[in-house]
Amino acid sequence: MNIDPVDNIVNYKMGFIYWNPQDSRLFVPKRERSMGHTLNFAHKMNILILLAISILFVYTLLYLP
């Protein structure tokens, strides 16, 4: 029986940030499956996603009334 790495508490930083460099998935299901998905913050593509969200957030603060 294989255990999904998402269920292993060792793969979480501060109890809620999923960080597993061995997991190749960018989006992983949350431990409580009915709550949706979360990001694997150890994935390299995650830097681009967080940067894009940050730029969009700053843009909306500065240029939208």
C-alpha positions, 0 to 999 in steps of 0.5 A: 500500500503506497501512501500519497506524499500529500498525506505525510506531515513531513512534507509540510512547512509550518503545518500548511505549506506543501513542500516536496521537491520529489513530487513533480506535481505543481497542483496537489490535492489538500490533505482534506480532499474535499477542500480542493488543491494547493500548490507544491511550493518546491516546484520550480514553476511556482516562482513564476505563478507567485510572481505573476500574482504579485504583479497583478496585485500591485498593478490593481492597487496602483492603476485601478481606482 
